[in-house]
Amino acid sequence: MSRILVLSPEPVRARMAGMGIRASEIARHLARAGHAVTLLSPGDPRDSPASLRESGVSTRQLAPGELDSAVRAHDGAVVSGHVSNDLFRSAAPIPTLVDLYDPFLIENLSYASRLGPGVFRHDHATLSLQLERGDRFLVSSPAQRAFYAGFLLALGRVNPAVWADDPSLAHLLAVAPFGVPAEPPAPGPALLRTSGNGIGPEDPVLFFGGVYDWYDPAALLAVFGRVLSSVPACRLVFVSSPNPDTTPQGAYARAEETARARGWHGRQVLFVPWFPYEDRGAVYLEATAAILTHRPGLETDLSLRTRGLDFLWAGLPIVSHRGGAIGQLLADSGAGLLVEPDDADALAAALVRVLTDPALRADLSARGRAAAAAYRWERTLAPVLEFAAAPAFDPHRPAPGPAGAGAPRGLRERLADALSRRRGR
């Protein structure tokens, strides 16, 4: 068995977002397979979920000054996001699996007008460095695989030697989607239908979840009045971000402003805190249906919509805009109602239909649970377990050395910028 270092760019704690969840599940499943696993994150290890603490994973707070010694004590590393800059700054290179499931470079384009050009330069340099220095890579969908394959080709990582050994690039670029537990969600104490939220036991609940700027809550709120005219007891739930300091909240703030202007805030439209990861299944079971509205664009094309997989796992009927991998999954499985992003009439009609038709909800629920079975963590993380079984440097990559060594001319300055700055996102 191997000694594997997992680095998370986001805190691993009870209330955590996608990148923290992904890192914790990778660490937990590696430990279950018998590997000795250390998980480093910006968060306090005492705040980590009980399931992680009980798995045998050694959780520690990421301290860049101590990373060299941690690297030397392990056989391989799994890393995602901007924390990779710290890893690749280490004086002791280590075989590294880079998790590219979260397309942060593309996501952050949504924030560029507010955060300024420096963020894009830093993101681009970080991704370039990952693709230069990583030995193997994880992506979440075929669309992501094509996107990153083009980037690797531009950097020279896809070359005649690689092609001769692996023309499919299956070893270099493995599809490893986000996952769901093998066990179905279990009911728990009411977290959504509490007296404080004012949701009655029979009130239909439409669950949106967290709001990032690439989502389109405005399209939903534009038709919500029509939904209320047919289903007056409906309650729409948005969830605040667990990382507001590092994630701009423009779309969330605009949704609150709209809800207040229409007299819905705190009544028909609720804004609630982020739920603990281990309680999310019980929350989904309290909801009636879920809604996914997003704008067309490259981010939608490259995202799998991890919350969509969670909804399917819980058997929560979904109404969604078309587009992206989750849209294709819903179309292929018949587990959701799909509408065009610019068709307000169709969106309103689909929401009313799913909220008022129990037989439809039962059918969508069954289809969703069946579709989610293919995304159990034990299946999606198979490439991670393969890497951990025999961590090795990519023989076709330039020998590990100082950061930026072997980089194409003109890229080294961007790599140096990535290494000189840290951004905990």
C-alpha positions as CSV (number, residue, x, y, z in Angstrom):
1,M,0.0,0.0,0.0
2,S,1.1,3.6,-0.6
3,R,1.4,6.7,1.4
4,I,-0.8,9.4,-0.3
5,L,-1.0,13.1,0.4
6,V,-4.3,14.8,-0.5
7,L,-4.3,18.6,-0.7
8,S,-7.6,20.5,-0.6
9,P,-7.8,24.2,-1.6
10,E,-11.0,24.6,0.5
11,P,-11.5,23.9,4.2
12,V,-12.6,20.3,5.0
13,R,-15.2,20.8,7.6
14,A,-18.8,20.0,8.5
15,R,-20.2,22.7,6.2
16,M,-18.0,22.5,3.1
17,A,-18.3,23.2,-0.6
18,G,-17.5,21.0,-3.6
19,M,-13.7,21.0,-3.6
20,G,-13.5,20.2,0.1
21,I,-16.1,17.5,-0.4
22,R,-14.2,16.0,-3.3
23,A,-10.9,16.0,-1.4
24,S,-12.4,14.4,1.7
25,E,-14.1,11.7,-0.3
26,I,-10.9,10.9,-2.2
27,A,-9.0,10.7,1.1
28,R,-11.7,8.5,2.7
29,H,-11.8,6.0,-0.1
30,L,-8.1,5.8,-0.4
31,A,-7.9,5.0,3.4
32,R,-10.7,2.4,2.9
33,A,-8.5,0.7,0.3
34,G,-5.7,0.4,2.8
35,H,-3.5,3.3,1.9
36,A,-2.0,5.6,4.5
37,V,-3.6,9.0,3.8
38,T,-2.8,12.5,5.0
39,L,-5.3,15.2,4.1
40,L,-4.1,18.8,4.3
41,S,-6.6,21.7,4.0
42,P,-6.8,25.3,5.1
43,G,-9.4,24.4,7.8
44,D,-9.0,23.3,11.4
45,P,-8.8,19.5,11.5
46,R,-11.0,19.5,14.6
47,D,-13.9,20.8,12.3
48,S,-13.6,17.9,9.9
49,P,-16.7,15.6,9.4
50,A,-17.2,12.6,11.6
51,S,-17.0,10.2,8.7
52,L,-13.6,11.5,7.8
53,R,-12.3,11.4,11.3
54,E,-13.5,7.8,11.7
55,S,-11.9,6.6,8.4
56,G,-8.3,6.5,9.5
57,V,-7.3,9.6,7.5
58,S,-4.8,11.9,9.2
59,T,-6.2,15.4,8.8
60,R,-3.9,18.3,9.2
61,Q,-4.0,22.1,8.6
62,L,-2.1,23.1,5.5
63,A,1.0,25.0,6.5
64,P,3.1,25.9,3.4
65,G,6.3,26.0,5.4
66,E,5.9,22.4,6.5
67,L,4.9,21.1,3.1
68,D,8.4,19.9,2.1
69,S,8.5,17.5,5.0
70,A,5.0,16.2,4.2
71,V,5.9,15.6,0.6
72,R,9.0,13.7,1.5
73,A,7.0,11.4,3.8
74,H,4.6,10.3,1.0
75,D,4.8,8.3,-2.2
76,G,2.3,10.3,-4.2
77,A,-0.1,13.3,-4.1
78,V,-3.6,14.2,-5.2
79,V,-4.2,17.9,-5.6
80,S,-6.7,20.4,-6.9
81,G,-7.1,24.1,-7.3
82,H,-4.7,26.8,-6.3
83,V,-3.1,24.8,-3.5
84,S,-1.1,23.1,-6.3
85,N,1.1,26.1,-6.4
86,D,2.3,25.3,-2.9
87,L,2.9,21.7,-3.8
88,F,4.8,22.4,-7.0
89,R,7.0,24.9,-5.1
90,S,8.1,22.0,-2.9
91,A,11.8,21.2,-3.2
92,A,11.0,17.5,-3.2
93,P,9.0,16.6,-6.4
94,I,6.5,13.8,-5.9
95,P,4.3,11.8,-8.4
96,T,1.1,13.9,-8.6
97,L,-2.4,13.3,-9.7
98,V,-4.1,16.6,-10.5
99,D,-7.8,16.8,-10.1
100,L,-9.2,19.1,-12.7
101,Y,-12.9,18.4,-12.1
102,D,-13.6,22.0,-11.0
103,P,-12.9,24.3,-14.0
104,F,-11.9,27.3,-11.8
105,L,-10.3,29.2,-14.7
106,I,-13.6,29.3,-16.5
107,E,-15.8,29.7,-13.4
108,N,-13.9,32.8,-12.3
109,L,-14.5,34.5,-15.7
110,S,-17.9,35.2,-14.2
111,Y,-16.2,37.3,-11.5
112,A,-13.6,39.0,-13.8
113,S,-15.3,42.4,-14.0
114,R,-15.3,42.7,-10.2
115,L,-12.0,41.0,-9.3
116,G,-9.9,42.5,-12.0
117,P,-7.5,41.0,-14.6
118,G,-5.0,39.7,-12.0
119,V,-7.3,36.9,-11.0
120,F,-7.5,35.6,-14.6
121,R,-3.7,35.8,-14.9
122,H,-3.2,34.0,-11.7
123,D,-5.8,31.3,-12.6
124,H,-4.3,30.8,-16.0
125,A,-0.8,30.5,-14.6
126,T,-2.0,28.0,-12.0
127,L,-3.7,25.8,-14.5
128,S,-0.7,26.0,-16.8
129,L,1.5,24.9,-14.0
130,Q,-0.8,22.0,-13.1
131,L,-0.7,20.8,-16.6
132,E,3.0,21.2,-16.9
133,R,3.9,19.5,-13.6
134,G,1.2,16.9,-13.1
135,D,1.8,13.3,-13.9
136,R,-1.8,12.2,-14.4
137,F,-5.1,14.1,-14.5
138,L,-8.7,13.7,-13.5
139,V,-11.7,15.3,-15.3
140,S,-15.4,15.0,-14.7
141,S,-16.9,14.6,-18.2
142,P,-16.0,13.9,-21.9
143,A,-16.4,17.7,-22.6
144,Q,-13.8,18.5,-19.9
145,R,-11.6,15.8,-21.3
146,A,-11.6,17.4,-24.7
147,F,-11.0,20.9,-23.2
148,Y,-8.0,19.8,-21.2
149,A,-6.6,17.6,-24.0
150,G,-6.4,20.7,-26.1
151,F,-4.6,22.6,-23.4
152,L,-2.1,19.7,-22.9
153,L,-1.5,19.6,-26.6
154,A,-0.7,23.4,-26.6
155,L,1.7,22.9,-23.8
156,G,3.5,20.0,-25.5
157,R,2.4,17.4,-22.9
158,V,0.5,15.5,-25.7
159,N,3.3,14.7,-28.1
160,P,4.4,11.9,-30.4
161,A,5.9,9.8,-27.5
162,V,2.7,10.0,-25.5
163,W,0.6,9.3,-28.6
164,A,2.7,6.2,-29.4
165,D,2.1,4.8,-25.9
166,D,-1.5,5.9,-25.3
167,P,-3.3,7.3,-28.4
168,S,-6.6,7.4,-26.4
169,L,-4.9,9.4,-23.6
170,A,-6.9,7.2,-21.2
171,H,-3.9,6.9,-18.8
172,L,-3.0,10.6,-18.9
173,L,-6.6,12.0,-18.7
174,A,-9.1,9.9,-16.8
175,V,-12.8,10.6,-16.5
176,A,-13.6,10.6,-12.8
177,P,-16.9,12.4,-12.1
178,F,-18.1,13.7,-8.8
179,G,-19.8,10.9,-6.9
180,V,-22.6,10.0,-4.5
181,P,-22.8,7.6,-1.6
182,A,-23.8,3.9,-2.2
183,E,-26.4,4.2,0.6
184,P,-29.6,6.2,0.0
185,P,-30.1,9.3,2.1
186,A,-31.8,8.8,5.5
187,P,-34.4,11.0,7.0
188,G,-33.2,13.1,10.0
189,P,-34.4,15.9,12.3
190,A,-36.1,18.7,10.3
191,L,-33.5,21.2,9.0
192,L,-35.5,22.8,6.2
193,R,-39.1,22.6,7.5
194,T,-38.4,24.2,10.8
195,S,-40.7,26.7,12.5
196,G,-38.1,29.4,11.9
197,N,-38.4,28.9,8.2
198,G,-42.2,29.0,8.3
199,I,-42.6,26.0,6.0
200,G,-45.7,24.0,6.7
201,P,-45.7,20.2,6.7
202,E,-47.7,20.1,3.4
203,D,-46.1,23.1,1.7
204,P,-44.4,22.2,-1.6
205,V,-40.7,23.1,-1.4
206,L,-38.6,24.0,-4.5
207,F,-34.9,23.6,-3.7
208,F,-32.3,25.7,-5.6
209,G,-29.3,25.5,-3.2
210,G,-26.2,27.6,-3.3
211,V,-26.0,30.5,-5.8
212,Y,-22.9,31.1,-7.9
213,D,-22.7,33.8,-10.5
214,W,-22.8,31.3,-13.4
215,Y,-26.3,30.2,-12.2
216,D,-29.4,32.1,-13.3
217,P,-31.7,32.6,-10.3
218,A,-33.1,35.7,-12.1
219,A,-34.7,33.4,-14.7
220,L,-36.4,31.5,-12.0
221,L,-37.6,34.5,-10.0
222,A,-39.0,36.0,-13.2
223,V,-41.5,33.2,-13.5
224,F,-42.0,32.5,-9.8
225,G,-45.0,34.7,-9.5
226,R,-46.7,32.5,-12.1
227,V,-45.8,29.4,-10.1
228,L,-47.3,30.9,-7.0
229,S,-50.5,31.7,-8.8
230,S,-51.0,28.0,-9.4
231,V,-49.2,26.7,-6.2
232,P,-49.6,29.5,-3.6
233,A,-48.1,27.4,-0.8
234,C,-44.9,26.8,-2.7
235,R,-41.6,27.8,-0.9
236,L,-38.4,28.5,-2.9
237,V,-35.1,27.9,-1.0
238,F,-31.7,29.4,-1.7
239,V,-28.7,28.6,0.4
240,S,-25.9,31.0,1.3
241,S,-22.3,30.2,0.5
242,P,-20.0,28.5,3.1
243,N,-17.0,30.4,1.7
244,P,-18.3,34.0,1.1
245,D,-14.9,35.5,1.8
246,T,-13.5,33.8,-1.3
247,T,-16.6,33.5,-3.5
248,P,-18.2,36.7,-4.8
249,Q,-21.9,36.8,-4.0
250,G,-23.3,39.0,-6.8
251,A,-26.0,36.7,-8.0
252,Y,-27.1,35.8,-4.5
253,A,-27.4,39.5,-3.5
254,R,-29.4,40.2,-6.6
255,A,-31.7,37.3,-5.9
256,E,-32.3,38.7,-2.4
257,E,-33.0,42.2,-3.8
258,T,-35.6,40.8,-6.2
259,A,-37.3,38.7,-3.5
260,R,-37.5,41.8,-1.2
261,A,-38.8,44.0,-4.0
262,R,-41.6,41.5,-4.7
263,G,-42.5,40.9,-1.0
264,W,-41.4,37.3,-1.1
265,H,-38.2,37.5,1.1
266,G,-38.6,35.4,4.3
267,R,-42.0,34.2,3.1
268,Q,-42.3,32.5,-0.2
269,V,-38.6,32.8,-0.9
270,L,-36.2,31.7,1.8
271,F,-32.4,32.3,2.1
272,V,-31.0,29.8,4.6
273,P,-27.5,28.8,5.8
274,W,-25.4,26.2,4.1
275,F,-26.2,22.7,5.6
276,P,-23.6,20.3,7.0
277,Y,-22.4,17.9,4.3
278,E,-23.5,14.8,6.2
279,D,-27.0,16.3,6.7
280,R,-27.7,17.2,3.1
281,G,-29.5,14.0,2.2
282,A,-32.1,14.5,4.9
283,V,-32.6,18.1,3.6
284,Y,-33.2,16.8,0.1
285,L,-35.8,14.4,1.5
286,E,-37.7,17.4,3.0
287,A,-37.9,19.1,-0.5
288,T,-40.5,18.4,-3.1
289,A,-38.5,19.2,-6.3
290,A,-35.2,20.8,-7.3
291,I,-34.5,23.5,-9.9
292,L,-31.3,24.0,-11.9
293,T,-31.2,27.3,-14.0
294,H,-27.9,28.3,-15.6
295,R,-26.9,30.6,-18.4
296,P,-25.6,29.1,-21.7
297,G,-21.8,29.3,-22.0
298,L,-18.5,27.5,-21.6
299,E,-18.9,27.1,-17.8
300,T,-22.2,25.2,-18.4
301,D,-20.6,23.1,-21.1
302,L,-17.7,22.1,-18.8
303,S,-19.6,21.6,-15.5
304,L,-21.2,18.3,-14.3
305,R,-23.4,20.2,-11.7
306,T,-22.5,18.2,-8.7
307,R,-25.7,19.3,-6.9
308,G,-27.6,17.7,-9.8
309,L,-26.0,14.3,-9.0
310,D,-26.9,14.8,-5.3
311,F,-30.5,15.5,-6.3
312,L,-30.6,12.3,-8.4
313,W,-29.1,10.3,-5.5
314,A,-31.9,11.6,-3.2
315,G,-34.6,10.9,-5.8
316,L,-35.5,14.6,-5.9
317,P,-37.3,15.4,-9.1
318,I,-35.5,18.0,-11.2
319,V,-36.5,20.8,-13.5
320,S,-33.5,22.1,-15.4
321,H,-32.3,24.3,-18.2
322,R,-30.8,22.3,-21.0
323,G,-27.1,22.3,-21.4
324,G,-23.9,20.7,-20.0
325,A,-23.3,17.2,-18.8
326,I,-26.1,17.2,-16.2
327,G,-28.5,18.3,-18.9
328,Q,-27.4,15.4,-21.1
329,L,-27.7,13.0,-18.1
330,L,-31.2,14.1,-17.4
331,A,-32.1,13.8,-21.0
332,D,-30.6,10.3,-21.3
333,S,-32.1,9.0,-18.0
334,G,-35.5,10.8,-18.2
335,A,-34.9,11.8,-14.6
336,G,-35.8,15.5,-15.1
337,L,-37.9,18.0,-17.0
338,L,-35.7,20.1,-19.4
339,V,-36.5,23.5,-20.8
340,E,-34.6,25.9,-23.1
341,P,-32.8,28.6,-21.1
342,D,-34.7,31.4,-22.8
343,D,-38.2,29.8,-22.6
344,A,-39.9,31.4,-19.5
345,D,-43.3,29.9,-20.4
346,A,-41.9,26.4,-20.5
347,L,-40.0,26.9,-17.2
348,A,-43.1,28.1,-15.4
349,A,-45.2,25.2,-16.8
350,A,-42.6,22.6,-15.9
351,L,-42.4,23.9,-12.3
352,V,-46.1,23.8,-11.8
353,R,-46.4,20.4,-13.4
354,V,-43.7,18.8,-11.1
355,L,-45.1,20.5,-8.0
356,T,-48.7,19.3,-8.6
357,D,-48.3,15.9,-10.2
358,P,-47.4,13.2,-7.6
359,A,-47.2,10.4,-10.3
360,L,-44.7,12.4,-12.3
361,R,-42.6,13.1,-9.3
362,A,-42.6,9.4,-8.4
363,D,-41.5,8.5,-11.9
364,L,-38.7,11.1,-12.0
365,S,-37.6,10.1,-8.5
366,A,-37.2,6.4,-9.5
367,R,-35.3,7.3,-12.7
368,G,-33.1,9.7,-10.8
369,R,-32.0,7.1,-8.2
370,A,-31.3,4.6,-11.0
371,A,-29.2,7.1,-12.9
372,A,-27.2,8.0,-9.8
373,A,-26.1,4.4,-9.2
374,A,-23.5,4.8,-12.0
375,Y,-21.9,7.7,-10.0
376,R,-21.2,6.0,-6.7
377,W,-17.9,7.1,-5.3
378,E,-16.5,3.6,-5.5
379,R,-16.9,3.8,-9.3
380,T,-16.0,7.4,-10.0
381,L,-12.8,7.3,-8.0
382,A,-11.4,4.1,-9.6
383,P,-8.7,6.1,-11.4
384,V,-7.6,7.6,-8.1
385,L,-7.2,4.1,-6.6
386,E,-5.3,3.0,-9.7
387,F,-2.8,5.9,-9.3
388,A,-2.4,5.2,-5.6
389,A,-1.6,1.5,-6.2
390,A,1.6,2.6,-8.0
391,P,2.4,6.3,-7.9
392,A,4.8,7.2,-10.6
393,F,6.1,10.1,-12.6
394,D,5.0,10.4,-16.1
395,P,8.0,9.2,-18.2
396,H,7.1,11.6,-21.0
397,R,7.1,14.7,-18.9
398,P,10.3,16.7,-18.4
399,A,12.2,15.5,-15.3
400,P,10.9,17.2,-12.2
401,G,13.0,20.2,-11.3
402,P,12.7,23.9,-10.4
403,A,9.2,25.3,-11.0
404,G,8.8,26.3,-14.7
405,A,11.7,24.1,-15.9
406,G,10.9,22.8,-19.3
407,A,8.0,25.2,-19.8
408,P,7.4,26.6,-23.3
409,R,9.1,30.0,-23.9
410,G,6.8,32.8,-22.7
411,L,5.1,30.6,-20.1
412,R,7.8,30.7,-17.4
413,E,6.9,34.2,-16.3
414,R,3.2,33.2,-15.7
415,L,4.4,30.1,-13.8
416,A,6.6,32.2,-11.6
417,D,3.6,34.5,-10.9
418,A,1.6,31.5,-9.8
419,L,4.3,30.3,-7.5
420,S,4.8,33.7,-5.9
421,R,1.2,34.2,-4.9
422,R,-1.2,32.1,-3.0
423,R,-5.0,32.4,-3.4
424,G,-7.1,30.1,-1.0
425,R,-10.2,29.5,-3.0
